[in-house]
Structure formats: structure tokens, C-alpha cells
Amino acid sequence: MKRLMLVCGIAATILGYASSASAGAIIRSVDGLAMPWVWINGGLNDSFQYGILDGLSPTVVDAGDGIAVVAGNTIDVVYLTGLTSAFGGVPYSDAVGDTAYDASNNLGSTGTFFPSLYLSPYPIYLNALVGTFANVTGTIVGTPFHIGLGGSFLVPVGATQLQLGLNDDLFADNTGSFRVCVSDARECLAAVPEPVSASLLALGLSGLAARAVRRRRRA
């Protein structure tokens, strides 16, 4: 319980800082139903097909949010808090995803691949936070990427928006959501008072704690 309270305290500190940040940083919610990109057979993003397209549109960040998604800029995405489940019920996994289910380049229950087929390096878990840069039409620009607990990503030429979603092939039964900080000025990373890696590791414990509670309830 003390560990879980510590995790919640760290998350609250980050949320408080990031929420008060001025230009260059925003907080966005990524629904558990959010797909990282949309594809159309024979059309939009045809070379990046996955799943059965039963989710919500991606969470989009662009210039309208005050974030300069411009070629050559670096965009930071940092997981703050929130849990999701790929199987309905109580959410239990953080932005790393369900570590008991290696999605990577494997087929899902629908007989189709996950978005992680186009990402690297493996392993990439079910319901991990993933994203891509795209142009105004939603066409993928560059290569989609794994985010997990966070990272810094260089905007490729031609991109005008950042799209965020989960690594799944079947979204309809997903629950929960993530809250993330997106910045073009390193403000999200500055939000963490101690070394970033240590903070993100502590935040990741929230998913493990929630899973342990879930298992005890089943028992």
C-alpha cells in the first residue's frame, strides 16, 4: 500500500507541474479504444494494416495544440498515469502494456497482426502506448514507433501531426485510458524532479500493483 501511495504521489507531482506548464507542453488522454492510425485496404496507409479497425480514431496532437510538429523538431511523449485492459473489466496495465502478452510480430485473436508488426525493437506488449507521425490526411510519414513509458521522437519531413494509440488488434473490449505529456520544449521531462528513468520506473509499478490486486480478488 505504501508503494502504491508513493506511485500516486509521483504521478500527482508530474500532473501538477505539466498542467501548469505554458507553451510547449500539453496533457492529453489516450483512450483504451484509441487506434494509433487508420488504414483502408487499397487506400490510406494500406502498407500498415493491422487488426480489424473496431476502435476509436487516434489521439492527435498538432499545431492547434501549441505543439510544433515541424520537420527537424523533437517531440517528447511521457506517460504520466492511467491503466488499460485489453480484455474488459478493471484496467491493470500501464503504458508498457500487458507484459504477459508479447504482441510484437505475432498474430492476435482476430487472426491479424498488431501495430507492433511495423515497430521495433521487440518485445512490444499488448496495449503498449505507440504512435506515429502523419500528414494532415492521416497518412503515415516515416516509421511508426513504440513509446511505452516515454521517449523523444524526431519529426520527419512532411509530418504535421502526432498520432497516439494502443498496440492491439481488437479494441472493442478495451477499458481504461492513459494520460500523457507531449512537449516540443523538453518541459515534460523537466516535470520529473528526480531522474526521468527512476520516475517512470516508479510509475510503472502502478500497473504491477493493480494486477496484483486483480489476482487476489480472483483468488
Backbone hydrogen bonds, N-H to C=O, Kabsch-Sander energy under -0.5 kcal/mol:
donor,donor_aa,acceptor,acceptor_aa,energy
5,M,1,M,-2.4
6,L,2,K,-2.1
7,V,3,R,-2.3
8,C,4,L,-2.3
9,G,5,M,-2.1
10,I,6,L,-2.3
11,A,7,V,-2.4
12,A,8,C,-2.4
13,T,9,G,-2.1
14,I,10,I,-2.3
15,L,11,A,-2.7
16,G,12,A,-2.4
17,Y,13,T,-2.2
18,A,14,I,-3.0
19,S,15,L,-2.4
20,S,16,G,-0.9
20,S,17,Y,-0.7
21,A,17,Y,-0.7
21,A,18,A,-0.8
25,A,22,S,-1.1
26,I,182,V,-2.4
28,R,180,V,-2.6
30,V,178,F,-2.9
31,D,29,S,-0.6
32,G,176,G,-2.5
34,A,31,D,-2.0
35,M,56,L,-2.4
40,I,44,L,-3.3
43,G,40,I,-3.1
46,D,43,G,-1.7
48,F,45,N,-2.1
49,Q,46,D,-0.7
51,G,113,F,-2.3
52,I,169,D,-1.4
56,L,33,L,-2.9
59,T,164,L,-2.5
60,V,58,P,-0.6
61,V,162,L,-2.7
63,A,160,T,-0.6
65,D,62,D,-2.2
66,G,63,A,-1.9
67,I,62,D,-1.3
68,A,66,G,-0.5
69,V,67,I,-1.6
70,V,68,A,-1.9
72,G,155,V,-2.4
73,N,70,V,-2.6
75,I,73,N,-0.5
75,I,153,F,-2.9
76,D,74,T,-0.5
76,D,183,S,-3.1
77,V,151,G,-2.5
78,V,181,C,-2.7
79,Y,149,L,-1.9
80,L,179,R,-2.9
81,T,179,R,-1.3
84,T,93,S,-2.3
85,S,175,T,-1.9
88,G,173,D,-0.7
92,Y,84,T,-1.8
93,S,84,T,-2.4
97,G,94,D,-1.7
98,D,126,L,-2.9
99,T,97,G,-1.0
101,Y,98,D,-2.3
103,A,101,Y,-0.9
103,A,124,I,-1.2
104,S,124,I,-2.6
106,N,103,A,-3.4
108,G,112,T,-3.2
111,G,108,G,-1.8
114,F,106,N,-0.6
117,L,114,F,-2.0
118,Y,115,P,-2.2
119,L,116,S,-1.6
125,Y,96,V,-0.6
126,L,98,D,-0.7
126,L,101,Y,-2.2
127,N,167,N,-3.2
128,A,125,Y,-1.8
129,L,95,A,-2.4
130,V,165,G,-2.6
131,G,145,F,-2.6
132,T,163,Q,-1.9
133,F,141,V,-0.5
134,A,161,Q,-2.2
135,N,139,T,-2.0
138,G,135,N,-2.0
141,V,133,F,-2.6
145,F,131,G,-3.0
146,H,120,S,-0.6
147,I,129,L,-2.2
148,G,129,L,-2.4
150,G,147,I,-2.2
151,G,77,V,-2.0
153,F,75,I,-2.5
155,V,73,N,-2.9
159,A,156,P,-1.7
160,T,134,A,-2.8
161,Q,134,A,-1.9
162,L,61,V,-3.1
163,Q,132,T,-3.1
164,L,59,T,-2.5
165,G,130,V,-2.3
166,L,34,A,-2.5
167,N,128,A,-1.6
168,D,166,L,-1.2
174,N,171,F,-2.4
175,T,85,S,-1.9
177,S,83,L,-1.5
178,F,30,V,-2.3
179,R,81,T,-2.8
180,V,28,R,-2.8
181,C,78,V,-2.8
182,V,26,I,-2.6
183,S,76,D,-2.4
184,D,24,G,-1.6
185,A,24,G,-0.9
190,A,186,R,-1.7
191,A,187,E,-0.8
191,A,188,C,-0.6
192,V,189,L,-1.3
199,S,195,P,-1.9
200,L,196,V,-2.8
201,L,197,S,-2.0
202,A,198,A,-2.0
203,L,199,S,-2.5
204,G,200,L,-1.9
205,L,201,L,-0.8
205,L,202,A,-0.9
206,S,203,L,-1.6
207,G,204,G,-0.8
208,L,204,G,-1.1
209,A,205,L,-2.8
210,A,206,S,-2.4
211,R,207,G,-2.1
212,A,208,L,-2.2
213,V,209,A,-2.1
214,R,210,A,-2.2
215,R,211,R,-2.4
216,R,212,A,-2.1
217,R,213,V,-2.1
218,R,214,R,-2.0
219,A,215,R,-2.3
